[in-house]
Amino acid sequence: MPEHAVLERLRGRLVVSCQANPDSPLRDPYIISRLALAAERGGAAGLRLQGFGDMQAVRAVTDLPIIGLTKTDREDTEIYITPTAAEAVRLAELGAEIVALDATLRPRPEPLAEMFAAVHAAGALVMADISTLEEARAALALGADIVSTTMSGYTPYSRQLSQPDWALLDELRETGLPFVAEGRLNTPADAARALAQGASFVVVGSAITRPDVVTRWFAEALQG
């Protein structure tokens, strides 16, 4: 499939993020592959996955487009999502059509332009996870294929919200930048609103694939 045909295949659709934290009972590549198959059965057009083991397990059972990433704690940087070109390239080699990486304007171990070039050379597209309009503009200027609002609220200078960053979606649409909506989209109405506000497609994770988080929402609501 031509590279940009992947973005067209996802346009207007739902991508489900199938991830589990290290301390989660679901933290097993086989379980992640079952979550991915359940998402596909429910109508997901693509998947967002973390880590090489999960990539391999899920790629073996589905042909859906995959957005791959790593999450790596490093002492030399706050950059957490796919901080190095080596990790990004490995994701592409394992079958990720799109590689997601942190493209915030914080100190980083490797230049973004070099990372983007490495991903493209490996045959994948670049999704730049950003937190502000400024970061979106910078990432696209460096060669990112699309940006995602994933990092809004995770940098100290972005809006700190309990709901989706609707203002950022408006800013991206009004400036004509191609973007994906991700982050705190907790209901079908949120996802539909994100598309209406100009998102190419939407990524939903916790509300679908993290039952511990959703259970906590209900439990805390009942406790007042």
N, C-alpha and C positions, 0 to 999 in steps of 0.2 A: 504494500500500500504506500503510495507517495506520502512523504512526511506530512504535508499540510492537509492531506485528506483525513488524517486522524482528527484534526481540529474540527473539520467539517462534520465528521461522524459524531462528534460529541456536541455539536452546536444545538442549543436548546434542550439539552438532556441532563440527566442526573448522573454524577460520578459519586460513588460511595467510597469513603475512606475506611478501609478495614485495617485498623491498627489496635494494638494492645500495649499498655505500659509494661515495663519489666515486672512489676509486682501484681499484674492482673492474672486472675485464674485462666484467662483466655490466651495467655502469652505462650503460644505454641504455633509453629508454622502450619501444622495440619489443621488446627482450629481456625486459623486465619483463612485457610483455603476453603473451609466450609462456610465461613461468613461471606467470602467472596462469591461462592456459588449461590448462596441464599440471596445475595444482593442481585446477582444476575437474573435469577428466577423472578425476582420482584420487579425487574425492569431497568436496572442500572445499565447505563451505556458504557461505563468505564469504571475503573477502580484506582484508588490511591493507596499505595502500600509502602511500608517502611522496612528496610533491611533486606539483606541479600537472601537470607533463609526464606522469608515470606515471599519474596519475588520468585524464587525457584519453585516453591510449593504451589503458588497460585498460577504461575505461567504454565505449569504442567496440566492444569485442569480447565483453563478457559482461554479463549482467544480475544476476550475483551481488551480494549486498549488499557494500558497500565501507566499511571503516573508513579514513578518510583522515586524514593528518597531515602536518605539515611538520617539517623539522629545520633550525633556523636558529641559527647562531652569532652571539651578540650580546655586545658588550663590557660592557653594563650589567646583565647577569643571567646566572645559570647555567641558567635555564630554556631548554630546547633544543627540546622537542617542542611545536610549535604555540604559540609564545609570545604571539601577538597575535590579537585578534578579527578583524582584516582577513584574516589567513591562514585562520583557521577558517571564516569566511563564504565565502571563495573556494572552499574545499574542498567545502562544501555546494553551491555553485553549479555545481561541476563534476560533481556526482552522488554525493557521499559521503552515504550514509544516516546514518552515524555519524561524528562528528568526534572524534578522540582528542587530548587535550592534557594536558600536565604539570600535575597538580594537587597537587604536593608543597608543603609549607609553607615554601618558600624565597622570598626576595625576588623579585618578579616585575614585569614592565613594566606589566601591566594587571591590575585586580582580577578574580578568578575569576568572581564573580557576574555581572559585566558581560559576560564572555566567554561564559558559559553562556547568558545571555539572547540574545546575538547569534546564537549557533548555533541556538537554538530558533526565533528569528524567521526564520532562513533555511530552516527546515523540516527540520533534521537533529536527531539525538539527540547527547547528550554522553557520551563515554566519558572518565572521569577517570583518568589514569594515576597511581597512588599507590604509596608505598613502605611505609606503615604503616597500622595500624588507625585511628589518630587522623586521618590524612589522608583515609581513606575516609569516616569519619563526617562530617568537615568538608565534603567535596565533595558528598556526598549531601544534606546540609543546605542547601547553596547551590543545589541543583537539578540536579546531575548525574543522568543516567538510569541509569548503571551505572558501577562502578569496575573497574579492571584492575590486577593486581599487577605491571605492567610495570616500575615504577621500584624495586622492592625490590632492594637492593644497589647502586643508583646514587645514593643519597644517603648522606652520611657517617654518619647516625644510624640507618639501617636495617640489617638483618642482612646481613653480607657472606658470601655462601655460593657454593659452586661448584655447588650443586644447587638445585632449586626451593625457594622459601620455604614449605615445607609448614605451618609454624607459622602464618604469616600467613593461609593458606587456612583453617585451623582457626578462627582468631580471627574471620574474616569470616563463616564459616558459623555459628559459635556465637552471634554477635550478630545474625544474620538479615539481613545486608546483601547486596544483589545484587552479585555480582562475577564477573569473568572471570579465568581463570588465564592468565598469560603470563610468560615468563621462565625460561630454562634447562630447558624441557620438551623433552628431547632424544631421547626414545624413545616409542613407542606406549604402553608401560606407564606412563610419566609422565603422558601425556595422559589415559589412563583413570583413573589415580589422582586426578588433579585433578578430574575429573567426580565421582568417588565422594566427594571431600571437599567437594562442594557448589558447584563452579563452574557457572555458567550455560552457558558454553561455553569452549573453549580456543583460544588463539592460539599457533601454532608457526611459527617463522621459520627460524632458522639451520639446524636439522637437516633441513629440506626444501629450502630455496631458496638456501643459501649453500655451494656445493660447495667453495669455498676453505677455509671454516671446518671443514667435515666432513673434508676431506682432511688438514688439520692435526691433527685429533684422532687419525686413524689413524697419520700419520707420526710424531707425538710418542710415541704408544704403542709403536711399533716401536723407537724410539730409547731407550726406557726412561725 
